[in-house]
Structure formats: structure tokens, C-alpha cells
Amino acid sequence: MPEICISHDLIVSKLGLIRCAARAVKRKYPSALELGDLCGWGIVAAYMAVESYGPELSDALLAGCVRNAMLSTLRKEWPEEHAELTAEPTAAPHSNTGELLEGLSERDKRILQDWSEGATEAEIASGLGISQQAVSRRKRKAIARLRNGRKALAA
């Protein structure tokens, strides 16, 4: 039960970030999009990000997850109208990102780069000639390594 409260409090504290991401998507893709719908998708994505990466996730990672979820939902709900949707970087990288990325393989860097730009795991897998499950597993492990490396640098 306390974990749910922590997640809820964290999401409430990040509503400004979620609204900002929603407004950015609405400005870029205004066709019949409701800000409330985008914010709702963003809140769901934020909960999923906290569940996946833990409450210590950075604002940059959270913003990327939220924006990617909004764009992914638009692609699924209105594929013909929004086929051109791609994600763009939403926040400046952490100042130590270069150091952290040095520990990743080129393939893992490419997976994270493509994912941060809005590509789906299936699209990334197709481009690399591996399975979607392999992309998911490598992405999850790479993010965990970055998160653990960030904690080590902070200490």
C-alpha cells in the first residue's frame, strides 16, 4: 500500500511535466486532439514508468516515456492520420550521460536512441534483425545500467 502512495504522490508532483508534454504534442499535432486525453495518456504512462524504473527516475526519462506513450497511442488510435508521428528529444540529457553511455554496447546505444526518438520495439527489432523481446530485454537492462551508474556517480 505505501508503494501506491509513493507512486501517486510522485505522479501528482510531476503533473506539470505531463501537462507540458501534452501541450507540446497538441501544438505539433493539433488535429482533433484534446489536451485532457493527452494528459490522461501521460498520467498512465507516468505510472508505468515509475513501476518500471522506480521512483528515482529522472525527469528526462519520465518526459521521454510520457511523450512516447502519447505518440504511440496516437499512432495506434489514428494510424492513417498520424503515420508521420515521431518522438523528438524532450529534455536535455543528464550532464554525466556521456560517461554513463560509454559502458553500453553500440547496439544498446542504438536501441536507446531509436526508442527515445519514438520508434517502437518492433520497429527497432526489425531494423536490427532481432526479436522484439530481445529489444525489450536489452532496453530494460541498458536503462537499469544507466540508472545504477547515475546513482554511483551521485554518491
N, C-alpha and C positions, 0 to 999 in steps of 0.2 A: 504494500500500500504506500509506504513512503516514497518508493521509486516513481510511482504515478504522480505524486505531488511535486516531486523534483522536476519531472518532465513538464508537467503543467506549468509550474512557476517559470521554468526556463522558456517555454514557448511564449507565455504571456510577456516575458521580458524582451522577447525578440519580435513582437508583433510589428514594431516599426520597420525592422529589416524585411519582414514578409510583405508588408504594405508597399515598401519601396520597390521590391522586386516585382510586385503585381502592377504597380503604376508603370514601371519600365516596360513590361511586356505589353500592357494596354496601349502605351504610346506607340510602340513599334508595330503592333498588330491590332489596330483598333476595331476591326470588323466584328461587330455584334458581341464583343467581349464585355462581360460585366465585371467590374472591379471586385465585387463580392465573391463571384465564382473563383476568380483567380486567387483571392486571399484564402478562400476555403481550401483550394487545392494546395496552396502554400503551407497552410497550417498542418494539413495531413502529412505533407512531405517533411515538414519540420519534426513532427513526432517520429516519423520513420527514421529520419537522420539521427535523432537523439537515441533512438533504440539501437540503431546500427553502430554508431560511432561513439556513443557515450555522451554524457552531459558536458564534457570538457571540449567538445568540438569547436573549432574556430568559427568566427563569423563568416569568413571567406568560404569555408567548406559548407556551412549551413546555407549561405546565399546561393552557392552553386547548386546544391541539392534542390532548393526551393525553385529556382529558375528552371532547372532541367525538368523537374516534375511538371511545372506549368506548361512548358513547351511540349513535353511528351504527351500530356493529356490533350492538348490542342491537336497534336498530330493524330492521336487515336480517335478523338471525337469528330474532327472535321478534316479528314485526310486530304480531300481534294482542295479545300480552301487554304490549308496551311501546310502544304507539302514543302514549302520553302523554309520552314522554320528551322533555325539552328540556334544553338546557345552561343553566347559570347561570354568572355570572362566577365564576372560580375564584381570582383574585388581585387585589389592589388594583392599579390602573393605575400606571404609572411616574409619578413626580412631574411630569415635563415633558410628559405626554401631551396636555394641553390645547394647549400650544404646537405640538406636532407635528401634532395633528389640524387645526389652523387651515389648514394647507396643502392639505388634501384637499377635494374637492368634496363636496357634500351626498350625492350618490349613492354615492360611495366610502365615506363615513362610515356610511351606512345598510347597505351591503354588509358592512362590517367588524362593525358592531353586530349585525346579524342572524346572521352567521356565528359571532360569539363567543357568541351565545345558543343555538347548536346547530342552526341552520337549515342545510339542505343547499344547495349551489349551485343545484340545480334548483328548490328552493323559493324561494330568493331571486330567481332569474331569473323565475319565474312571477309573483311579487309586483311586480317592476319592469317586466315586459313586455319583457325582453331574453333573449338566449340564455344557456344555462349556460356556454358557452365565454366569452362576454363577461364574465359574473360572475367566472369563474376568472381571466381576464386582468386585470380591474380589481382584484380582490382581491390578486393577486400583485404588481402594480405599486404598489398602495397600501401593502402591507406593506413592500416594498422602500424606498419613500419614507420611511416611518416609521423603518425600521431605519437608513437613511442619515442622516436627521435626528437620530436619537438619537446616532449616532456624532459628528455635528457638534457637538451640544450638550455631549457628554462632552469634546470636545477643547478 
